[in-house]
Amino acid sequence: MDYTPTQSGFRQRKLQPNMRQRNSSADGLEGSQLFEDTSGAAHGLQTGYSNQQAGPQAAGFTGQSILSDPMSNLAMAYGSSLASQGREMVDKNLDRFIPISKMKYYFAVDTVYVGKKLGLLVFPYMHENWEVRYQQDTPVAPRFDVNAPDLYIPAMGFITYVLVAGLALGTQNRFSPELLGVQASSAFVWLIMEVLAVLLSLYLVTANTDLTTIDLLAFSGYKYVGMIIGVVAGLLFGRPAYYLSLLWCCAAIFFFMIRTLRLKLLSDAAAEGRLVRGTRNQLRMYLTMSIAAAQPIFMYWLTYHLIR
């Protein structure tokens, strides 16, 4: 260091030039760290924003060009025609195995019809006219004719029977979801087996009848009404009430099936009450009686274990 004399007698220190240069470079470095140039980043953001705005416009332009392409329109029309043809094919095949359009007829019921039909199933002995009415070769809806078969009462009867069976098992401390499922599945399997046996019998006797599979399902499902009455009577009044009520309902369903099915299976002469002659008519008569006699057997088989 250099010291220079002053007038007051004191010496003053003289700074070296290299130290001032070092300090000035350090100050310049700190200045560069405090104040950065952000103009480049702002420019990049503006560029990205402009690209984002240009992206949807470019995509829309591409979609418009695709839609305006004749080949694309032709391909879309061809694809829609194939989809419609496939849907028609599925509907036609489904309607062949499960006639959904005909199912609406069997559920066209009202409260008055249900009340009359239940009364006919429990007390059919005073009913006189058993013929189904037609309108232009088409049977009228069940709500207009009490003799027409329906699926509403059999379906509700099956569900009610399962619920009553669960109630009966619960009163005996035997209820379990598995046992209730077995009860419902066994009743459904017996119903399907009964319908299949009747269809096979009709094929073997070569009976020309207008009975359909849904008609047989409806007639076979009417027995659930008597089964419910028997089980409820047994739960309320004991086993003797069960046997008495079930016996009444079995006789009623037997009479109902005979009077209903003979118009469907037997010839016109038998339907009018004249003497049945011929082997074919006798087979049809035996088949009618067998179907009617099978109803009380199923009614007892599916309910006797529910009353103790």
C-alpha positions in Angstrom: 0.0 0.0 0.0 1.1 3.6 -0.6 0.7 6.3 1.9 0.7 10.0 0.9 1.4 12.8 3.3 -1.2 15.4 3.9 -1.1 18.9 5.2 -2.5 17.9 8.6 0.4 15.5 9.1 -1.6 12.3 8.7 -1.0 9.8 5.9 -3.8 8.7 3.7 -4.0 5.2 2.2 -4.1 5.0 -1.5 -6.2 2.2 -3.0 -4.6 0.0 -5.6 -6.2 -0.1 -9.1 -6.5 -3.9 -9.2 -8.8 -3.9 -6.1 -11.1 -1.3 -7.6 -11.3 -3.4 -10.7 -12.1 -6.5 -8.7 -14.9 -4.7 -6.8 -16.4 -3.3 -9.9 -16.4 -6.8 -11.5 -18.2 -8.2 -8.5 -20.8 -5.5 -8.6 -21.3 -6.1 -12.2 -21.9 -9.8 -11.5 -24.4 -9.1 -8.7 -26.2 -6.7 -11.1 -26.5 -9.4 -13.7 -28.0 -11.8 -11.2 -30.6 -9.3 -9.8 -31.9 -8.1 -13.2 -32.4 -10.9 -15.7 -33.6 -10.4 -19.2 -37.1 -12.0 -19.4 -37.9 -10.8 -22.8 -37.0 -14.2 -24.4 -39.3 -16.1 -22.0 -42.2 -13.8 -22.7 -41.6 -14.3 -26.4 -41.7 -18.1 -25.9 -45.0 -17.8 -24.0 -46.5 -15.7 -26.7 -45.4 -18.2 -29.3 -46.9 -21.2 -27.3 -50.2 -19.3 -26.9 -50.4 -18.5 -30.5 -49.7 -22.2 -31.3 -52.5 -23.2 -28.9 -54.9 -20.9 -30.6 -53.9 -22.2 -34.0 -54.3 -25.9 -32.9 -58.2 -26.0 -32.7 -58.4 -24.0 -35.8 -56.2 -26.4 -37.6 -58.2 -29.4 -36.2 -61.5 -27.9 -37.2 -60.2 -27.3 -40.6 -59.1 -30.9 -40.8 -62.5 -32.2 -39.6 -64.3 -30.0 -42.1 -62.1 -31.3 -44.9 -62.9 -34.9 -43.8 -66.6 -34.2 -43.7 -66.6 -32.5 -47.0 -64.8 -35.5 -48.6 -67.3 -37.5 -50.8 -65.6 -40.8 -49.9 -66.0 -40.1 -46.2 -69.7 -39.4 -46.7 -70.1 -42.6 -48.6 -68.4 -44.6 -46.0 -70.6 -43.1 -43.2 -73.7 -43.9 -45.2 -72.6 -47.5 -45.8 -71.8 -48.0 -42.1 -75.2 -46.7 -41.0 -76.9 -49.0 -43.5 -75.0 -52.0 -42.2 -75.9 -51.0 -38.6 -79.6 -50.8 -39.4 -79.5 -54.1 -41.3 -77.8 -55.8 -38.3 -80.4 -54.4 -35.9 -83.2 -55.6 -38.0 -81.7 -59.1 -38.2 -81.2 -59.2 -34.4 -84.8 -58.1 -33.8 -86.2 -60.6 -36.3 -84.2 -63.6 -34.8 -85.1 -62.5 -31.2 -88.7 -62.2 -32.1 -88.7 -65.7 -33.5 -87.5 -67.3 -30.3 -89.0 -64.7 -27.8 -92.1 -63.1 -29.4 -91.7 -59.8 -27.6 -94.4 -58.2 -29.7 -96.9 -60.9 -28.7 -95.9 -60.6 -25.0 -97.7 -57.3 -24.8 -101.0 -59.0 -25.5 -100.6 -61.2 -22.4 -100.0 -58.3 -20.1 -102.9 -56.1 -21.4 -104.9 -56.5 -18.2 -106.6 -54.1 -15.7 -107.9 -54.4 -12.2 -111.3 -55.5 -13.2 -110.0 -58.4 -15.3 -107.6 -59.5 -12.5 -110.4 -59.6 -10.0 -112.7 -61.5 -12.3 -110.0 -64.0 -13.3 -109.1 -64.7 -9.7 -112.7 -65.3 -8.9 -112.9 -67.7 -11.9 -109.9 -69.6 -10.7 -111.2 -70.1 -7.2 -114.9 -70.7 -8.1 -115.2 -71.7 -11.8 -118.4 -73.8 -11.4 -121.0 -71.2 -12.2 -119.2 -69.9 -15.3 -121.0 -70.7 -18.6 -119.3 -69.2 -21.6 -115.7 -70.5 -21.9 -115.0 -69.4 -25.5 -112.4 -66.8 -26.2 -113.8 -63.8 -28.2 -112.2 -62.8 -31.5 -112.1 -59.6 -33.4 -111.2 -60.0 -37.1 -109.5 -63.4 -36.5 -107.5 -61.9 -33.6 -108.3 -62.7 -30.0 -109.3 -59.6 -28.0 -107.1 -58.4 -25.2 -107.4 -60.1 -21.8 -108.9 -56.9 -20.2 -111.9 -57.3 -22.5 -112.4 -61.1 -22.1 -112.0 -63.0 -18.9 -111.5 -66.3 -20.8 -108.3 -65.0 -22.5 -105.0 -66.3 -21.1 -102.6 -63.8 -19.6 -99.2 -63.8 -18.0 -99.7 -61.1 -15.4 -101.5 -63.4 -12.9 -99.0 -66.3 -13.3 -96.0 -64.0 -13.0 -97.3 -62.2 -9.9 -98.5 -65.6 -8.5 -95.0 -67.0 -8.9 -93.4 -64.1 -7.1 -96.0 -64.1 -4.3 -95.5 -67.9 -3.9 -91.8 -67.4 -3.4 -92.4 -64.7 -0.8 -95.1 -66.7 1.0 -92.7 -69.7 1.0 -90.0 -67.5 2.6 -92.5 -66.4 5.3 -93.5 -70.0 6.0 -89.9 -71.0 6.4 -89.2 -68.0 8.6 -92.0 -68.9 11.0 -90.4 -72.3 11.4 -86.9 -70.9 12.0 -85.7 -72.6 8.8 -85.3 -69.5 6.6 -82.1 -68.9 4.7 -81.4 -67.2 1.4 -80.0 -70.5 -0.1 -83.1 -72.4 0.9 -85.4 -69.7 -0.6 -83.4 -69.8 -3.8 -83.7 -73.5 -4.0 -87.5 -73.2 -3.5 -87.8 -70.6 -6.3 -85.6 -72.4 -8.7 -87.3 -75.8 -8.1 -90.7 -74.3 -8.8 -89.5 -72.6 -12.0 -87.8 -75.8 -13.2 -91.0 -77.9 -12.6 -93.0 -75.3 -14.5 -90.6 -75.4 -17.5 -90.6 -79.2 -17.4 -94.4 -79.3 -17.4 -94.7 -77.0 -20.4 -92.1 -79.0 -22.3 -93.9 -82.3 -21.5 -97.2 -80.8 -22.8 -95.5 -79.6 -26.0 -94.0 -83.1 -26.6 -97.4 -84.7 -26.0 -99.1 -82.4 -28.4 -96.5 -83.3 -31.0 -96.9 -87.1 -30.4 -100.7 -87.0 -30.7 -100.4 -84.7 -33.8 -103.0 -82.2 -32.4 -103.7 -79.3 -34.6 -104.3 -76.6 -32.1 -103.9 -72.8 -31.8 -102.3 -73.2 -28.4 -98.9 -71.5 -28.2 -96.1 -72.0 -25.8 -97.0 -68.8 -24.0 -100.6 -70.1 -23.7 -99.4 -73.3 -22.0 -97.1 -71.2 -19.7 -100.1 -69.1 -18.7 -102.4 -72.0 -18.0 -99.7 -73.8 -16.1 -99.0 -70.7 -14.0 -102.6 -70.3 -12.8 -102.0 -73.0 -10.1 -99.9 -70.6 -8.1 -103.1 -68.9 -7.0 -104.4 -72.0 -5.3 -101.0 -72.8 -3.8 -100.8 -69.3 -2.2 -104.3 -69.7 -0.7 -103.4 -73.1 0.7 -100.1 -72.0 2.3 -101.6 -68.8 3.8 -104.6 -70.8 5.2 -102.1 -73.2 6.8 -100.1 -70.5 8.3 -103.1 -68.8 9.8 -105.2 -71.8 10.9 -103.0 -74.8 10.9 -102.6 -77.9 8.8 -106.3 -78.9 8.6 -107.1 -75.5 7.0 -104.2 -76.1 4.6 -105.6 -79.4 3.4 -109.2 -78.1 3.1 -108.3 -75.0 1.2 -105.8 -76.8 -1.0 -108.3 -79.5 -1.8 -110.8 -76.9 -2.9 -108.3 -75.1 -5.0 -107.2 -78.3 -6.6 -110.7 -79.2 -7.6 -111.3 -75.7 -9.0 -108.1 -75.7 -11.1 -108.9 -79.2 -12.4 -112.4 -78.0 -13.5 -111.0 -74.8 -15.0 -108.3 -76.6 -17.0 -110.8 -79.2 -18.4 -113.3 -76.6 -19.5 -110.6 -74.3 -21.0 -108.4 -76.8 -22.7 -111.1 -79.0 -24.3 -112.0 -76.0 -26.5 -108.4 -75.9 -27.6 -107.5 -79.5 -28.0 -110.7 -81.4 -28.8 -112.7 -81.2 -32.0 -115.7 -79.1 -32.6 -118.0 -81.9 -31.8 -116.4 -82.5 -28.4 -116.5 -78.7 -27.7 -120.2 -78.7 -28.3 -120.7 -81.6 -25.9 -121.5 -84.4 -28.4 -120.0 -87.9 -28.2 -116.3 -88.1 -28.9 -115.4 -90.8 -31.4 -112.1 -91.7 -33.1 -108.7 -92.6 -31.8 -107.3 -89.1 -32.3 -110.0 -87.4 -30.4 -109.7 -89.9 -27.6 -106.0 -89.2 -27.3 -106.7 -85.5 -27.1 -109.3 -86.1 -24.4 -106.8 -88.2 -22.4 -104.2 -85.5 -22.9 -106.6 -82.8 -21.7 -107.4 -84.8 -18.6 -103.7 -85.5 -17.9 -102.8 -81.8 -18.1 -105.7 -81.0 -15.7 -104.8 -83.8 -13.3 -101.1 -82.8 -13.2 -102.0 -79.4 -11.6 -103.2 -80.7 -8.2 -100.1 -83.0 -8.0 -97.7 -80.0 -8.5 -99.7 -77.9 -6.1 -99.3 -80.5 -3.3 -95.7 -81.3 -4.2 -94.6 -77.7 -4.0 -96.4 -76.7 -0.8 -96.7 -79.7 1.6 -93.3 -79.2 3.1 -94.0 -75.5 4.0 -96.7 -76.4 6.6 -95.8 -78.2 9.8 
